[in-house]
Amino acid sequence: MAVDIRKAALPDVPFLLRLEENFPPSRRFDKAAVTRSVTSPHQDVYIISDLGQEVGSVTVWRHEKTWRVYTIAVASEFRGHDYGRFLMRFVINKAKENAIPRIVLEADAKETRLLQWYESFGFVITGKLKDYYGPKEPGVKMTLVLKEEPD
């Protein structure tokens, strides 16, 4: 494995749009939204590749004391090879390097395997989000505390 993680640029938008096909149609971002993410001063989009082949990405919203994993995806033909794990560890390490106390994300409350995957990094459910993805499609908020802050 020759894994590389780099910041996305505008020429990566077509690949990022292909990754959106991993999500249900009502949860996909269109070209304008993906382009905004890539060019935003408040978001970082990273692409993971192996031997020069793009395999996945993660989008992170950077706030002063909290980073939010907005989306993480691996192309279906590359799943099961820990690329998502590489991406998540990369984000966690970047947050630690920048002294960010916590990382948050939202996830589908019905996706048990996904929730367990996030929990394997230390994320815990910190809130329930009724109808988050649509009627009768609840989500959960999950938080990973990297550094305790004084009250």
N, C-alpha and C positions, 0 to 999 in steps of 0.2 A: 504494500500500500504506500503510495506517494501522495499523501493528502496535503492540500494547500488550501488556505482560507484567505480570501482577499475581499476588499470592499467592491461592491458592485458599481458599475458605471452605466451610462445610457445604452451602450451596445448590448448590455445584458438583459434589457427589458424583454425581448422575445423569450429568452430562457425562463425568466421569472414568471411570465404569463403562462408558459407551459406548466410550471409548478402549481399554478392556481387551479389546474384541473384536478389536483388531489382533493380539493374541497368541494362540498356540495355547491351547486350553482348559486344558491342564494347567499353563499358566504365568500364567493370569489371577488377579487378585486379586478377592475378593468385596467386598460392600458394607462389611462390618466392617473389612476390611484397608484399604480406601481411606479410610474414615472415620478410622481410627487415624492414617493418614499425614497427613491434613489437620489433625488436632487435636494431633499430636505436638509436644512442645517440641524434639525432636531432628531433625525433618524439615521441609523446606520443599517445598511443592507449588506450582508456578507454572503459570499458564494463559496461553497466548498467544492473542490474538484479533486479528482484522483487521476493521476497520470494524464493531466490536461483535459479530462472530461468533466464538465460541470455535472454535479449530482444533486445539489440541494442548496438551500439558502435559509437565512434567518434575518428577520427584520426586528430592530430594537429601537424603541422610542427612548431617548435619553432625557430624563428629568434630573433636577439638581441632586436629589437624594434617592431616587428610585429609577431603575430602568425597567421598561416593560417589554417583554418578548411579545411582539405583535403577531408574528407568524413564523413558523418554522416548518420546512417541508423538504422532503427528499423524493426525488423522482421514483415512481413505483418500481422501475426496473433495477433500482439500486438500493432498495430497502433491505434490511437485515444484515447490513455490513457496518453498522455503528456510525454511519455518517451523521445522523441526527445527534448521537451522543458526542461526537467530535464538536459539532456546532454548539451544543448547549454548554459543554465544558469551556469552549472558547469564549462564549459570552460571560460565563461566570468568572473566568480568569480576568477578562477585560474589566469587568465591574470591580473586582478586587483591586486591580492595578490602579483604578480611578477612585478608590475609596468610596464606592457606592455601597450604602448600607443594605439595600435590598433589591431584589428582582421580583417583579410580579408578572402574572399572565392570567388570561382567562381561557377556560377549556370547556368543552361539551361535558356536562355532568353525566351523560349516559355512556361516554367513552371510557369504560373502566380501565382498559389496557393503557390508554393514553395517560389517565390520571396516575396510574401506578408508575408509568415511565417517569413522569415529572417528580413523583414522590421519591424515586430512586436517586434524584439529585438533591433531595432535602426539601423540596417544595411541600408546603402543607396547605390544605384548604382553609381559607380565611373568610370566605363568604359564599353565599348562594345567590345566584342571579336568575330570578324567575323570568321566563320568556326571553332570555338574553339573545338567543339566535332566531327567535320567532315564537309564535304561539305554541305553547307546550314543548318548547325546546330550551330547557334550562341550561345555564352554565354555572361554573364555579370560578371564584377568584382564588388563585394560589399565590403564595408568597414564599420566597426563599430569603431568610435573614442571613446576611453575610457579616454584619457587624451590629451588635446591640448599640442602640443610641440611648443616652440618658433621657429621662422623661422631662 
